[in-house]
Amino acid sequence: MKCVEVEAQETFHNITLLAVTDNSPENKTFSLATPAASASLSITNPDAFGAFLPGKEYYVDFSEAPAAGTEEAPAPDAVGVAPDTTAQQPPATDPAAPDPAAA
């Protein structure tokens, strides 16, 4: 998503994000399924005020949270943002393994 507005007040910043639908093959592919999206954030942590800048693009991940009381959530980092625990590396490719496309 692209930050399109930061309304800076003394004790909070309001952030407006919109879906990005061009400028890269990834954005164009995403926009085929989700051509419109918006998000508004209100940030009250002064350490996080500079986290969003107008014109910059950001990944947004909506992951299901565990049911209350079933699992402890990850601890937030220094600016109050929980670390991404869902990021996975692609599996390593074994160069000696047969190519399934060649079968």
C-alpha positions as a Markdown table, in Angstrom:
| # | Residue | x | y | z |
|---|---|---|---|---|
| 1 | Met | 0.0 | 0.0 | 0.0 |
| 2 | Lys | 1.1 | 3.5 | -0.6 |
| 3 | Cys | 1.1 | 6.2 | 2.1 |
| 4 | Val | -0.8 | 9.1 | 0.6 |
| 5 | Glu | -1.2 | 11.3 | 3.6 |
| 6 | Val | 0.3 | 11.9 | 7.1 |
| 7 | Glu | -1.6 | 14.3 | 9.2 |
| 8 | Ala | 0.8 | 15.2 | 12.0 |
| 9 | Gln | -0.7 | 16.5 | 15.2 |
| 10 | Glu | 1.2 | 17.1 | 18.5 |
| 11 | Thr | 0.2 | 13.8 | 20.2 |
| 12 | Phe | -0.7 | 11.6 | 17.2 |
| 13 | His | -0.3 | 11.1 | 13.5 |
| 14 | Asn | -3.1 | 10.0 | 11.2 |
| 15 | Ile | -1.9 | 7.9 | 8.3 |
| 16 | Thr | -3.8 | 7.1 | 5.1 |
| 17 | Leu | -2.7 | 4.2 | 2.9 |
| 18 | Leu | -4.2 | 3.2 | -0.5 |
| 19 | Ala | -3.7 | 0.2 | -2.7 |
| 20 | Val | -1.0 | 0.5 | -5.3 |
| 21 | Thr | -2.2 | -0.8 | -8.7 |
| 22 | Asp | 0.7 | 0.1 | -11.1 |
| 23 | Asn | 4.5 | 0.6 | -11.3 |
| 24 | Ser | 5.5 | -3.0 | -11.0 |
| 25 | Pro | 4.4 | -6.5 | -12.1 |
| 26 | Glu | 3.7 | -7.4 | -8.4 |
| 27 | Asn | 1.4 | -4.4 | -8.0 |
| 28 | Lys | -0.4 | -5.1 | -11.3 |
| 29 | Thr | -1.0 | -8.7 | -10.3 |
| 30 | Phe | -2.3 | -7.7 | -6.8 |
| 31 | Ser | -4.6 | -5.2 | -8.3 |
| 32 | Leu | -6.3 | -7.8 | -10.5 |
| 33 | Ala | -7.7 | -9.4 | -7.3 |
| 34 | Thr | -7.9 | -6.3 | -5.1 |
| 35 | Pro | -8.2 | -3.2 | -7.3 |
| 36 | Ala | -9.2 | -0.9 | -4.4 |
| 37 | Ala | -8.2 | -0.9 | -0.8 |
| 38 | Ser | -7.6 | 1.8 | 1.9 |
| 39 | Ala | -6.4 | 1.8 | 5.5 |
| 40 | Ser | -6.3 | 4.6 | 8.1 |
| 41 | Leu | -4.0 | 4.4 | 11.1 |
| 42 | Ser | -3.7 | 6.6 | 14.1 |
| 43 | Ile | -0.3 | 6.4 | 15.7 |
| 44 | Thr | 0.2 | 7.7 | 19.2 |
| 45 | Asn | 3.7 | 6.4 | 19.9 |
| 46 | Pro | 6.2 | 9.3 | 19.2 |
| 47 | Asp | 8.9 | 6.8 | 18.4 |
| 48 | Ala | 6.8 | 5.6 | 15.5 |
| 49 | Phe | 5.8 | 8.9 | 14.0 |
| 50 | Gly | 8.3 | 8.7 | 11.2 |
| 51 | Ala | 7.5 | 5.1 | 10.3 |
| 52 | Phe | 5.2 | 6.1 | 7.3 |
| 53 | Leu | 6.2 | 8.7 | 4.8 |
| 54 | Pro | 4.0 | 10.1 | 2.0 |
| 55 | Gly | 4.8 | 8.6 | -1.4 |
| 56 | Lys | 6.5 | 5.5 | 0.1 |
| 57 | Glu | 5.0 | 2.0 | -0.5 |
| 58 | Tyr | 4.6 | -0.6 | 2.3 |
| 59 | Tyr | 3.6 | -4.3 | 2.5 |
| 60 | Val | 0.5 | -4.9 | 4.6 |
| 61 | Asp | 0.0 | -8.4 | 6.0 |
| 62 | Phe | -3.3 | -9.5 | 7.5 |
| 63 | Ser | -2.7 | -12.7 | 9.4 |
| 64 | Glu | -5.3 | -14.4 | 11.6 |
| 65 | Ala | -4.5 | -14.0 | 15.3 |
| 66 | Pro | -4.7 | -16.8 | 17.8 |
| 67 | Ala | -7.9 | -17.0 | 19.9 |
| 68 | Ala | -7.6 | -15.1 | 23.1 |
| 69 | Gly | -5.8 | -17.0 | 25.8 |
| 70 | Thr | -4.4 | -19.7 | 23.4 |
| 71 | Glu | -1.1 | -18.4 | 22.5 |
| 72 | Glu | 1.1 | -15.5 | 23.5 |
| 73 | Ala | 1.5 | -12.9 | 20.8 |
| 74 | Pro | 5.1 | -11.8 | 19.7 |
| 75 | Ala | 6.6 | -9.0 | 21.7 |
| 76 | Pro | 6.5 | -5.6 | 19.9 |
| 77 | Asp | 9.8 | -4.1 | 18.7 |
| 78 | Ala | 11.1 | -0.7 | 19.8 |
| 79 | Val | 8.4 | 1.3 | 18.0 |
| 80 | Gly | 5.5 | -0.9 | 19.1 |
| 81 | Val | 5.3 | -3.0 | 15.9 |
| 82 | Ala | 5.1 | -6.8 | 16.3 |
| 83 | Pro | 7.8 | -8.6 | 14.4 |
| 84 | Asp | 6.8 | -10.5 | 11.3 |
| 85 | Thr | 6.8 | -14.2 | 12.4 |
| 86 | Thr | 5.1 | -15.4 | 9.2 |
| 87 | Ala | 7.8 | -14.7 | 6.7 |
| 88 | Gln | 9.1 | -17.8 | 5.2 |
| 89 | Gln | 12.1 | -18.4 | 2.9 |
| 90 | Pro | 11.4 | -20.4 | -0.2 |
| 91 | Pro | 12.5 | -24.0 | 0.1 |
| 92 | Ala | 16.1 | -24.7 | -1.0 |
| 93 | Thr | 16.3 | -26.3 | -4.4 |
| 94 | Asp | 18.3 | -29.5 | -4.7 |
| 95 | Pro | 20.2 | -29.2 | -8.0 |
| 96 | Ala | 20.4 | -33.0 | -8.2 |
| 97 | Ala | 16.7 | -33.5 | -7.8 |
| 98 | Pro | 14.7 | -34.4 | -11.0 |
| 99 | Asp | 12.9 | -31.5 | -12.6 |
| 100 | Pro | 9.1 | -32.2 | -12.2 |
| 101 | Ala | 8.4 | -30.1 | -15.3 |
| 102 | Ala | 10.5 | -32.4 | -17.4 |
| 103 | Ala | 8.4 | -35.5 | -16.6 |
